[in-house]
Amino acid sequence: MEWPYLLLIGSQLPLLAGWLLDRRFGDPAGLPHPVVGFGKLIAAGERHWNRGAHRMLKGGLLAVGLVVGTWITTKAIIGLLWLGGLLTLLFEWNPGVWISLVLVFLFETTAIFYSLAGKTLVDEVREVFRAVDRSTEAGRQQVARIVGRDTAALTPQEIHTAALETLAENLSDGVIAPIFWYVLLGVPGMAAYKMVNTLDSMIGYRTERYRRFGCVAARIDDAANWIPARLTALLMVVAAGRPQLMRFVLRFGPQHASPNSGWPEAALAGILDCRFGGSHNYFGETFYKPYIGTNDRPLTTADMQRAIVINRRVEIAGIVLAIGFRTLLSDGI
């Protein structure tokens, strides 16, 4: 392999390093997390603007402003780090370029690490199943950490179902979608996607409070996840060695209330031969989600373990594909 290709592949090292850090550590407890900062900005905007007239307009301005601002800020930081090294060439201080190279690598690796959420959800889902084994109430408390629905009256089966639905959805939202936007727009695109996803998770609900204010944020999230959700489902059935399950996914995926969440959930339901969906309570309001699958059987720890294996395989496939595509794009192919 010629050295230019080695350099092109090397330029994707931050992605590999960031993913390996997430795979090893997950969300770092006790350290500042950019998503927490995103959440504070969104909460502040919601408190000040989600009132009076023109709520949809104000919510849309907030969403677009934060997403674009995140992209610009991330792009500017990377540009400034490179600029510092290039300016040193004017003074013939060549080591400055290498310092910039290292700083860019560290910044991009850290940003990617914070943008991926594979290990944390896997660990949380494991804990949900362990908690249910102790008591139903312990399971309800544990699953409340990863779902937005009211968990106070969930049965053990509903707790297991909620955990696995979230695991499948997070594989798309927390891993494949960030990688997808990294391939298209680099680290700034990945960071902007995290803002999109955080906006949707905070204000993208169809409740009385957020229906109008969060409408634009929800639609942006739908658009940002349209391809990644379907790609995730395809990778899942291939990782399971059962590509024929795409017929099952094509049947049940579009039935979900969300235009995207149903696809990875349908893939996992097909792989496990189980049923997801049903009625859920959000902020005191009941919402009905169509069933995905037909086999309403009890979900077990073995199902959870199998789902995690699929997740891990899809993560690896996503990283390999991303490095390959970014290398080709960088080479102008």
C-alpha positions in Angstrom: 0.0 0.0 0.0 1.4 3.4 -1.0 2.1 5.9 1.8 -0.7 8.4 0.8 -3.2 5.7 1.5 -1.6 5.0 4.8 -2.0 8.7 5.6 -5.6 8.7 4.6 -6.3 5.7 6.8 -4.3 7.3 9.6 -6.6 10.4 9.4 -9.4 8.2 10.7 -7.5 7.2 13.8 -9.6 9.6 16.0 -12.7 7.6 15.1 -11.1 4.3 16.0 -9.6 5.8 19.2 -12.9 7.5 20.3 -14.8 4.3 19.7 -12.3 2.2 21.6 -12.5 4.6 24.5 -16.3 4.4 24.5 -16.1 0.6 24.3 -13.8 0.5 27.3 -15.2 3.3 29.6 -18.6 4.4 28.4 -19.9 7.8 29.7 -17.2 8.9 32.2 -18.8 9.3 35.6 -17.8 12.5 37.4 -16.4 14.2 34.4 -18.1 17.1 32.4 -20.1 15.8 29.5 -20.9 18.0 26.5 -24.5 16.5 26.3 -25.1 17.9 29.8 -24.1 21.3 28.5 -26.4 20.8 25.5 -29.2 19.9 27.9 -28.7 23.1 30.0 -28.8 25.3 26.9 -32.0 23.6 25.7 -33.6 23.8 29.1 -32.8 27.5 29.4 -34.2 28.2 26.0 -37.4 26.1 26.7 -38.0 28.0 30.0 -37.7 31.4 28.3 -39.4 30.7 25.0 -42.0 28.0 25.5 -44.7 30.4 26.5 -47.2 32.8 24.9 -47.7 33.0 21.1 -45.7 31.6 18.2 -44.3 28.6 20.2 -43.6 26.6 17.1 -41.5 29.4 15.6 -39.6 30.0 18.8 -39.0 26.3 19.3 -37.8 26.1 15.7 -35.4 29.0 16.1 -34.0 27.5 19.2 -33.5 24.1 17.6 -31.9 25.4 14.4 -29.8 27.9 16.2 -28.4 25.3 18.6 -27.7 22.7 15.9 -26.0 25.2 13.5 -24.1 26.8 16.5 -22.8 23.5 17.5 -21.5 22.7 14.0 -19.9 26.1 13.7 -18.3 26.0 17.1 -16.8 22.6 16.6 -15.6 23.5 13.1 -14.0 26.7 14.5 -12.2 24.9 17.3 -10.6 22.4 14.9 -9.8 25.2 12.4 -8.1 27.2 15.1 -6.0 24.2 16.3 -4.8 23.7 12.7 -4.2 27.4 12.2 -2.0 27.7 15.2 0.4 25.1 13.8 0.3 26.6 10.3 1.2 30.0 11.6 4.3 28.6 13.2 5.6 27.8 9.7 6.0 31.5 9.1 8.6 31.5 11.9 10.1 28.3 10.7 9.1 26.5 13.9 8.2 23.2 12.4 7.4 21.4 15.7 4.3 23.7 15.9 2.7 21.7 13.1 3.1 18.5 15.0 1.7 20.1 18.2 -1.4 21.1 16.2 -1.6 17.6 14.8 -1.6 16.1 18.3 -4.1 18.7 19.6 -6.5 18.1 16.7 -6.2 14.3 17.3 -6.9 14.7 21.0 -9.9 17.1 20.4 -11.5 14.9 17.7 -10.9 11.7 19.7 -12.5 13.3 22.8 -15.5 14.6 20.8 -16.1 11.2 19.2 -15.8 9.5 22.5 -18.4 11.8 24.0 -20.7 11.4 20.9 -20.9 7.6 21.0 -23.1 5.9 23.5 -22.7 2.1 23.0 -21.2 0.8 26.2 -23.3 2.8 28.6 -26.7 1.6 27.3 -25.5 -2.0 27.1 -24.4 -1.8 30.8 -27.7 -0.1 31.8 -29.8 -2.8 30.0 -27.8 -5.5 31.8 -28.5 -3.8 35.1 -32.2 -3.7 34.3 -32.4 -7.4 33.8 -30.4 -8.0 37.0 -32.7 -5.6 38.9 -35.8 -7.4 37.8 -34.3 -10.6 39.1 -34.2 -8.9 42.5 -37.6 -7.4 42.5 -40.1 -5.8 40.1 -39.8 -2.5 41.9 -36.0 -2.5 41.6 -36.5 -3.2 37.8 -38.9 -0.3 37.5 -36.4 2.1 39.2 -33.5 0.8 37.0 -35.3 1.0 33.7 -36.5 4.6 34.5 -32.8 5.6 34.0 -33.0 4.8 30.3 -36.6 5.4 29.2 -38.9 8.4 29.1 -42.1 6.6 29.9 -43.7 6.2 33.3 -42.4 3.0 34.8 -44.3 3.0 38.1 -46.8 0.3 37.0 -44.7 -1.8 34.6 -44.7 -5.6 34.9 -41.4 -7.6 34.6 -42.2 -8.4 31.0 -42.9 -4.7 30.2 -39.6 -3.8 31.9 -37.7 -6.3 29.8 -39.5 -5.1 26.7 -38.8 -1.4 27.4 -35.1 -2.1 28.0 -34.6 -4.1 24.8 -36.6 -1.5 22.7 -34.3 1.2 24.1 -31.2 -0.9 23.3 -32.3 -1.3 19.7 -33.2 2.3 19.3 -30.0 3.5 20.9 -27.9 1.4 18.6 -29.2 3.7 15.9 -29.3 7.0 17.8 -26.2 6.4 19.9 -23.8 4.6 17.6 -24.7 4.3 13.9 -26.3 7.7 13.4 -23.3 9.6 14.9 -20.9 7.5 12.8 -23.1 8.2 9.7 -22.9 11.9 10.2 -19.2 11.7 10.9 -18.7 10.0 7.5 -20.6 12.9 5.8 -19.5 15.9 7.8 -16.7 14.9 10.1 -16.5 15.6 13.8 -18.6 18.9 13.5 -21.4 16.8 11.9 -21.2 14.3 14.6 -21.4 17.0 17.3 -24.3 18.7 15.5 -26.1 15.4 15.4 -25.7 14.9 19.2 -27.4 18.3 19.6 -30.2 17.2 17.3 -30.7 14.0 19.3 -30.5 15.8 22.7 -33.1 18.4 21.5 -35.5 15.5 20.5 -35.0 13.7 23.8 -35.9 16.8 25.8 -38.6 18.6 23.8 -39.5 16.3 20.9 -42.6 14.9 22.7 -46.2 15.1 21.5 -47.5 16.2 24.9 -49.4 19.3 25.5 -46.3 21.1 26.8 -44.0 20.2 23.9 -46.3 19.5 20.9 -45.8 22.9 19.3 -42.6 24.1 20.8 -40.7 20.8 20.1 -42.2 20.2 16.7 -39.3 21.4 14.6 -36.8 19.7 16.8 -38.6 16.4 16.4 -38.8 16.8 12.6 -35.1 17.6 12.4 -34.4 14.5 14.4 -36.6 12.4 12.1 -34.7 13.7 9.0 -31.3 13.1 10.7 -32.1 9.5 11.6 -34.0 8.4 8.5 -31.0 6.7 6.8 -29.2 5.6 9.9 -32.2 3.9 11.3 -32.7 1.8 8.2 -29.0 1.2 7.9 -29.0 0.0 11.5 -31.8 -2.5 10.8 -29.9 -3.9 7.8 -26.7 -4.2 9.7 -28.5 -6.0 12.6 -30.1 -8.7 10.5 -26.8 -9.2 8.6 -24.9 -9.4 11.9 -27.4 -12.0 13.1 -26.7 -14.0 9.9 -30.4 -13.7 8.8 -30.6 -11.1 6.1 -34.0 -12.6 5.1 -35.4 -10.9 8.2 -35.5 -7.7 6.2 -38.9 -8.8 5.0 -40.0 -8.8 8.6 -38.4 -5.4 9.1 -40.1 -4.0 6.1 -43.5 -5.2 7.4 -43.3 -4.0 11.0 -40.8 -1.1 10.9 -43.1 1.4 9.2 -45.9 0.6 11.7 -44.2 2.3 14.6 -45.4 5.8 15.6 -41.9 7.1 14.9 -40.7 7.1 11.3 -37.4 5.7 12.5 -37.5 3.9 15.8 -39.5 1.0 14.4 -36.7 -0.1 12.1 -34.1 -1.2 14.6 -36.8 -2.4 17.0 -38.3 -4.5 14.2 -34.9 -6.0 13.4 -34.4 -7.0 17.1 -37.9 -8.3 17.4 -37.3 -10.5 14.3 -34.0 -11.7 15.5 -35.4 -12.6 19.0 -38.8 -13.7 17.6 -40.6 -11.6 20.2 -43.1 -8.7 20.3 -42.5 -5.0 21.1 -44.8 -2.1 21.3 -48.1 -1.5 23.2 -49.4 1.3 25.4 -47.1 3.6 27.3 -47.5 6.6 29.6 -45.5 9.8 29.1 -45.8 12.7 31.4 -49.3 11.6 32.5 -50.6 11.0 29.0 -51.1 7.5 27.4 -49.8 6.8 24.0 -50.4 3.6 22.0 -47.5 2.2 19.9 -48.5 -0.5 17.4 -47.1 -4.0 18.1 -43.9 -5.0 16.3 -43.9 -8.7 15.9 -46.5 -11.3 16.8 -44.9 -13.7 19.3 -45.8 -12.3 22.8 -43.5 -14.6 24.7 -41.6 -13.9 27.9 -38.3 -12.1 27.4 -35.3 -13.7 29.2 -31.7 -12.9 30.2 -30.6 -15.0 27.3 -32.5 -12.7 24.9 -30.8 -9.7 26.5 -27.4 -11.3 26.0 -28.1 -12.2 22.4 -29.2 -8.6 21.7 -26.0 -7.3 23.2 -23.9 -9.6 20.9 -25.8 -8.2 17.9 -25.1 -4.6 19.1 -21.4 -5.3 19.4 -21.2 -6.8 16.0 -23.1 -3.9 14.4 -20.8 -1.4 16.2 -17.7 -3.1 14.7 -19.3 -3.2 11.3 -20.2 0.5 11.5 -16.6 1.5 12.5 -15.1 -0.5 9.7 -17.5 0.8 7.1 -17.0 4.4 8.3 -13.2 4.2 8.1 -13.4 2.7 4.6 -15.9 5.3 3.3 -14.0 8.3 4.9 -10.8 7.0 3.3 -12.4 6.8 -0.1 -14.0 10.3 0.3 -10.7 11.8 1.4 -9.0 10.3 -1.7 -11.7 11.9 -3.9 -13.2 8.6 -5.0 
